[in-house]
């Protein structure tokens, strides 16, 4: 059995408020959120797509606290997303997203609770016990307040000590530090990659320079997500551009990268080839754009568009 652990150090309750119909009868949606949680949701959809109910185990972990943390876990239970979070003294953050029928949205994002050193050391013990039972650890999102930039490095090292492969999806200094632990995969988005490298990667020569630099910094495989323009992928030897040849009016750009990660890792970890896993991952990312809930992809839509995802070798 393949087993995947998702790690979200700063999860959230995501609250979606439609502004066009605000007033009587407004349907306000509340879901468990945070990048790793979104990946878990997408992975659950992958299990449904491939009918892998007994072959793929998924569990979400991280740091939660307060009433909002309890609500987050209840929402995960409702979605049948397995979880094993560590409880902290602070309260899990709540994010507000206001959206209209045109697809425009405005987000209000709370910083989240402060994590003290005692809580972090206790979580590391919790994680160390958990990761022994998993073949993959997907570490996603921003680090929590109070933690230093080397936390992802520690998590990757613990995973590797337990023969667990790692996918790192973060940004800034935590990404730079995390690369020192040599994660098997990374996935910054286009803007995050440029921020870390300090130069534009809008041309193909710059793309080649970027993925090779990330590789030298420690990444085994490099993915750079680009929204509607798909994904650039480097497997240590070749560079590919993966795009979906469809017309789509996005209503949501939050969680597209997380859905890509869920679709890709779900496929790749269960024996599907690297390139076909990329094709499915991009289909998942595109499907996310037409759903309000991050990671909540429509598997019927994925089935329709996956053959329209094209892979082109760049170099």
C-alpha positions as CSV (number, residue, x, y, z in Angstrom):
1,X,0.0,0.0,0.0
2,X,1.2,3.5,-0.8
3,X,0.8,6.0,2.1
4,X,1.0,9.8,1.9
5,X,1.3,12.2,4.8
6,X,0.5,15.9,4.2
7,X,1.9,18.5,6.6
8,X,0.3,21.9,7.1
9,X,2.1,23.9,9.8
10,X,-0.3,26.8,9.6
11,X,-3.8,25.5,8.6
12,X,-6.9,27.6,8.5
13,X,-10.7,27.6,8.4
14,X,-11.4,29.0,4.9
15,X,-14.7,31.0,4.8
16,X,-16.1,31.9,1.4
17,X,-18.7,34.7,1.1
18,X,-20.5,35.6,-2.2
19,X,-20.9,39.3,-2.4
20,X,-23.5,39.4,-5.3
21,X,-26.2,37.7,-3.3
22,X,-25.1,39.0,0.1
23,X,-28.1,39.4,2.4
24,X,-31.1,37.1,2.7
25,X,-30.3,33.5,1.9
26,X,-26.5,34.1,1.3
27,X,-24.7,30.7,1.2
28,X,-21.5,31.1,3.2
29,X,-19.2,28.1,2.9
30,X,-16.7,27.1,5.5
31,X,-14.1,24.4,4.7
32,X,-10.9,23.1,6.3
33,X,-8.0,24.9,4.6
34,X,-4.2,25.3,4.3
35,X,-2.0,24.0,1.4
36,X,-1.4,20.5,2.8
37,X,-5.1,20.1,3.7
38,X,-5.9,21.1,0.1
39,X,-3.5,18.4,-1.2
40,X,-5.2,15.8,1.0
41,X,-8.6,16.8,-0.4
42,X,-7.2,16.4,-4.0
43,X,-5.6,13.1,-3.1
44,X,-9.0,11.9,-1.8
45,X,-10.4,12.8,-5.2
46,X,-7.6,10.9,-6.9
47,X,-8.5,7.8,-4.9
48,X,-12.1,8.1,-6.2
49,X,-10.8,8.6,-9.8
50,X,-8.6,5.6,-9.8
51,X,-10.7,3.5,-7.4
52,X,-7.7,2.9,-5.1
53,X,-9.6,2.7,-1.9
54,X,-7.4,-0.1,-0.5
55,X,-4.1,0.9,-2.2
56,X,-3.6,4.5,-1.2
57,X,-3.7,5.8,2.4
58,X,-3.7,9.6,3.0
59,X,-3.4,11.4,6.3
60,X,-3.2,15.1,7.1
61,X,-1.1,16.4,10.0
62,X,0.1,19.8,11.3
63,X,-0.7,22.2,14.2
64,X,-4.2,23.1,15.2
65,X,-5.8,24.7,18.3
66,X,-8.8,26.4,19.8
67,X,-12.4,26.2,18.7
68,X,-11.5,26.9,15.1
69,X,-9.0,24.0,15.2
70,X,-11.7,21.7,16.5
71,X,-14.0,22.9,13.8
72,X,-11.3,22.3,11.2
73,X,-11.0,18.7,12.3
74,X,-14.8,18.2,12.3
75,X,-14.9,19.5,8.8
76,X,-12.2,17.0,7.7
77,X,-14.2,14.2,9.4
78,X,-17.2,15.3,7.4
79,X,-15.2,15.0,4.2
80,X,-13.7,11.7,5.3
81,X,-10.2,13.1,5.2
82,X,-8.1,11.2,7.7
83,X,-6.1,13.4,10.0
84,X,-3.8,13.3,13.0
85,X,-3.0,16.9,14.1
86,X,-1.0,18.0,17.1
87,X,-2.9,20.3,19.5
88,X,-1.4,23.7,20.4
89,X,-2.5,26.5,22.8
90,X,-3.2,29.1,20.2
91,X,-6.2,29.2,17.9
92,X,-6.1,28.1,14.2
93,X,-6.5,31.0,11.9
94,X,-9.6,31.9,9.9
95,X,-9.3,33.3,6.3
96,X,-12.1,35.2,4.6
97,X,-12.6,35.1,0.8
98,X,-15.2,37.5,-0.8
99,X,-16.1,36.6,-4.3
100,X,-18.5,37.6,-7.1
101,X,-20.0,35.9,-10.1
102,X,-17.3,37.2,-12.4
103,X,-14.7,35.2,-10.6
104,X,-13.0,38.1,-8.9
105,X,-12.2,37.6,-5.2
106,X,-10.6,39.4,-2.3
107,X,-8.9,37.5,0.5
108,X,-8.4,38.5,4.1
109,X,-5.7,36.1,5.6
110,X,-4.9,35.9,9.3
111,X,-1.3,35.3,10.3
112,X,-2.1,32.4,12.5
113,X,-1.1,31.4,16.1
114,X,2.4,31.7,17.6
115,X,4.1,28.4,18.1
116,X,6.5,28.2,21.1
117,X,9.6,26.1,21.2
118,X,8.0,23.5,23.6
119,X,5.1,23.0,21.2
120,X,7.4,22.7,18.2
121,X,9.6,20.1,19.9
122,X,6.5,18.1,20.9
123,X,5.2,18.3,17.3
124,X,8.5,17.0,16.0
125,X,8.1,13.9,18.2
126,X,4.5,13.6,16.9
127,X,5.7,13.8,13.3
128,X,8.6,11.4,13.9
129,X,6.2,8.8,15.1
130,X,3.7,9.4,12.3
131,X,6.2,9.5,9.4
132,X,7.5,6.0,10.1
133,X,4.2,4.7,8.7
134,X,4.3,6.6,5.4
135,X,6.2,6.4,2.1
136,X,5.7,10.1,1.2
137,X,5.7,13.3,3.2
138,X,4.3,16.4,1.5
139,X,5.2,19.6,3.3
140,X,3.1,22.5,2.1
141,X,2.5,26.1,2.8
142,X,3.8,28.9,5.0
143,X,5.5,28.1,8.3
144,X,3.7,29.1,11.5
145,X,4.6,32.2,13.5
146,X,7.4,31.6,16.0
147,X,9.2,29.0,13.9
148,X,12.5,29.6,12.2
149,X,13.2,29.2,8.5
150,X,14.9,25.8,9.0
151,X,11.7,23.9,10.1
152,X,11.2,22.3,6.7
153,X,14.8,21.1,6.7
154,X,14.2,19.3,10.0
155,X,11.0,17.7,8.7
156,X,12.7,16.5,5.5
157,X,15.6,15.1,7.5
158,X,13.3,13.2,9.8
159,X,11.4,11.8,6.9
160,X,14.6,10.7,5.1
161,X,15.8,9.0,8.2
162,X,12.6,6.9,8.1
163,X,13.1,6.2,4.3
164,X,10.2,8.5,3.5
165,X,10.3,10.6,0.2
166,X,9.6,14.3,0.4
167,X,7.7,16.9,-1.7
168,X,8.3,20.4,-0.5
169,X,5.9,23.2,-1.6
170,X,6.8,26.4,0.2
171,X,8.5,29.7,-0.7
172,X,11.1,32.3,0.4
173,X,13.7,31.4,3.0
174,X,12.0,28.2,4.2
175,X,12.3,26.9,0.6
176,X,16.0,27.9,0.4
177,X,16.8,26.2,3.7
178,X,14.6,23.2,2.9
179,X,16.6,22.6,-0.3
180,X,19.6,21.9,1.8
181,X,17.9,18.6,3.0
182,X,17.6,17.6,-0.7
183,X,13.8,17.0,-1.1
184,X,12.9,14.7,-3.9
185,X,10.4,17.3,-5.4
186,X,9.8,21.0,-5.1
187,X,7.0,23.1,-6.6
188,X,7.3,26.9,-6.2
189,X,4.9,28.9,-8.4
190,X,6.3,31.2,-11.0
191,X,6.4,34.3,-8.7
192,X,7.9,32.3,-5.8
193,X,10.6,30.9,-8.0
194,X,11.6,34.4,-9.3
195,X,11.6,35.7,-5.7
196,X,14.1,33.0,-4.6
197,X,16.3,33.2,-7.6
198,X,16.3,37.0,-8.0
199,X,15.6,37.2,-11.7
200,X,12.8,36.8,-14.2
201,X,12.1,33.4,-15.7
202,X,9.8,34.4,-18.5
203,X,12.0,33.1,-21.4
204,X,13.0,29.5,-22.1
205,X,16.8,30.1,-21.5
206,X,15.9,31.6,-18.1
207,X,13.6,28.6,-17.4
208,X,16.5,26.3,-18.1
209,X,18.8,28.4,-15.9
210,X,16.2,28.4,-13.1
211,X,15.5,24.6,-12.9
212,X,19.2,23.8,-13.1
213,X,19.9,26.3,-10.2
214,X,17.2,24.7,-8.1
215,X,18.7,21.3,-8.9
216,X,22.1,22.5,-7.8
217,X,20.5,23.8,-4.6
218,X,19.3,20.4,-3.7
219,X,16.0,19.6,-5.5
220,X,15.7,16.1,-7.1
221,X,12.9,17.2,-9.4
222,X,11.7,20.8,-10.0
223,X,8.2,21.8,-10.9
224,X,7.2,25.5,-11.5
225,X,3.5,26.0,-11.6
226,X,2.2,28.9,-13.9
227,X,-1.6,29.0,-13.5
228,X,-3.4,28.8,-16.8
229,X,0.0,28.3,-18.5
230,X,0.5,24.9,-16.9
231,X,3.7,23.6,-15.4
232,X,7.4,23.5,-16.1
233,X,9.0,20.2,-15.0
234,X,12.6,19.1,-14.7
235,X,13.4,15.5,-13.8
236,X,17.1,15.9,-13.4
237,X,17.7,15.2,-17.1
238,X,15.0,16.8,-19.3
239,X,12.8,19.9,-19.1
240,X,9.1,19.6,-20.1
241,X,6.3,22.1,-20.5
242,X,2.9,20.7,-19.6
243,X,-0.2,22.7,-20.7
244,X,-3.9,22.0,-21.0
245,X,-5.3,22.9,-24.4
246,X,-8.7,24.0,-23.2
247,X,-10.6,27.3,-22.8
248,X,-11.6,27.9,-19.1
249,X,-12.9,30.9,-17.3
250,X,-11.4,30.5,-13.8
251,X,-13.6,31.2,-10.7
252,X,-10.8,30.3,-8.3
253,X,-7.1,30.5,-8.4
254,X,-6.5,29.3,-4.8
255,X,-5.4,25.7,-4.4
256,X,-4.5,25.0,-8.1
257,X,-0.9,24.2,-7.2
258,X,-2.1,22.0,-4.3
259,X,-4.5,20.1,-6.7
260,X,-1.6,19.6,-9.1
261,X,0.5,18.2,-6.3
262,X,-2.3,15.9,-5.2
263,X,-3.0,14.6,-8.7
264,X,0.7,14.2,-9.6
265,X,1.8,12.4,-6.3
266,X,-1.3,10.3,-6.3
267,X,-0.5,9.0,-9.7
268,X,3.3,8.8,-9.4
269,X,3.3,7.1,-6.0
270,X,1.0,4.4,-7.3
271,X,3.1,3.4,-10.3
272,X,1.9,5.7,-13.1
273,X,4.8,7.0,-15.2
274,X,6.4,10.4,-14.6
275,X,5.0,12.1,-17.7
276,X,1.5,10.6,-17.3
277,X,1.5,11.7,-13.7
278,X,2.4,15.2,-14.8
279,X,-0.5,15.1,-17.3
280,X,-2.9,14.1,-14.5
281,X,-1.5,16.6,-12.1
282,X,-2.1,19.5,-14.6
283,X,-5.6,18.2,-15.3
284,X,-6.3,18.4,-11.5
285,X,-4.8,21.9,-11.3
286,X,-7.0,23.1,-14.2
287,X,-10.1,21.4,-12.6
288,X,-9.4,23.3,-9.4
289,X,-10.0,26.6,-11.2
290,X,-13.7,25.9,-11.7
291,X,-14.4,24.9,-8.1
292,X,-14.8,27.2,-5.1
293,X,-13.2,24.8,-2.6
294,X,-9.4,24.4,-3.0
295,X,-8.6,20.8,-3.9
296,X,-12.2,19.9,-4.4
297,X,-11.8,18.9,-8.1
298,X,-14.6,17.4,-10.2
299,X,-13.3,14.0,-11.2
300,X,-15.6,13.9,-14.2
301,X,-14.2,17.1,-15.5
302,X,-10.7,15.7,-15.0
303,X,-11.6,12.6,-17.1
304,X,-12.8,14.9,-19.9
305,X,-9.7,17.2,-20.1
306,X,-6.8,14.9,-19.2
307,X,-6.4,13.8,-22.9
308,X,-6.2,17.5,-23.8
309,X,-3.1,18.0,-21.6
310,X,-0.1,18.3,-23.9
311,X,3.5,17.6,-22.9
312,X,6.3,19.2,-24.8
313,X,10.0,18.5,-24.2
314,X,11.9,21.8,-24.1
315,X,15.4,20.7,-23.7
